[in-house]
Amino acid sequence: MSVGFTAPWVLVGAISALAPWLGAGQRASRYSSLRVVPDDRFSRIADRAMKIFASLSLLALIMGVAGPYLRAHWQEKIGTGAQIVLLVDRSSSMSDNFAGRYLGGAARETKSAVARQLLAEFVARRRDDLFGIVTFSAAPIYVLPLTQDRDAVLAAIASASERGHGVTNIASGLVMALDFFADKPITGSRIVLLVSDGAARIEEETRARIRQAFVDSQARLYWIYLRNPRGARLDEKPKNPGESTTPEYFLHEFFRGLGAPYRAYEAENPDALGSAIADVGRLENEPLHYMAKLPRKDLSSYCYVVALLFLAPLLASRALEFDQWRS
């Protein structure tokens, strides 16, 4: 940590702190003869103390006007949680409700709207986690890097409300999400939380890249599958399996063979979605080391408080001062 000033040139005025020492500091009083005045050691000490207080109050005021602040800096912190990348589907089907009926992008009952609300509640409850956000439909969109700024995360979640394209390209979204962990030290649990209602075929070359990325990053994958009644079940092999007709089943099988921890949740309604997100929150509470960037902090108010503390005895001393000697 280091201190800076917004107006360092004001510090030249610190020389004014010598002013109390250039005069007596009290009003003169007439008396017939100083020889009969007894020696007052306490008054001499009080006089010096008041001058010191006056000098220190002037210094504090000058520093306050100069605008001192602690510079922004990085600080290592230890918490309980994980590094979580939210990978959120924005395809057109996310604007349907859980029965598969399109309600419009602004409707509160759509899968997208319910997911945004529950994810926002999930983020608000997780105090120490670092969150990053990627959305995808035909192509992935880098929304927010891993951060502890809850306001930024919640705003990013709320902004993912527009209706996307019809294609659900999970592969490119996964690749971008895993890039969040690339070439970074492992300081805690790493999670990719996929929220999607569909899937698409993934090329073998891309599959190999995704497998390797999960191994290298040591990340875990959670898939919250927002299934409507017409959608395929993940753990039931379809009668006529095909990557074009039942891509969700084949994607689930691919995830199971990643060589990384994986768990899938089938959420058929808002309550099931809420339960799935809550379950993820209960599972991921391991020690987490991370670097947090603390913003610049203004110190002017502290200087003014110190100046006031030194001025208080000066004001009190004025009430104790004699206007004239009495015999």
Secondary structure, DSSP 8 states (H G I E B T S, - for coil): --EEESSGGGGGGGGGGGGGGSS--S-----S-GGGS---HHHHHHHHHHHHHHHHHHHHHHHHHH-EEE--EEEEEEEEEEEEEEEEE-SGGGGB-TTS-B--TT-TTSHHHHHHHHHHHHHHH-SS-EEEEEEESSSEEEEEEEE--HHHHHHHHHHTTS---S---HHHHHHHHHHTTTT----SEEEEEEEES------HHHHHHHHHHHHHHT-EEEEEEE--TTS--SSS--SS--TTT-HHHHHHHHHHTSSS-EEEEEE-SHHHHHHHHHHHHHH--EEEEEEEEE--EE-HHHHHHHHHHHHHHHHHHHHH--SS---
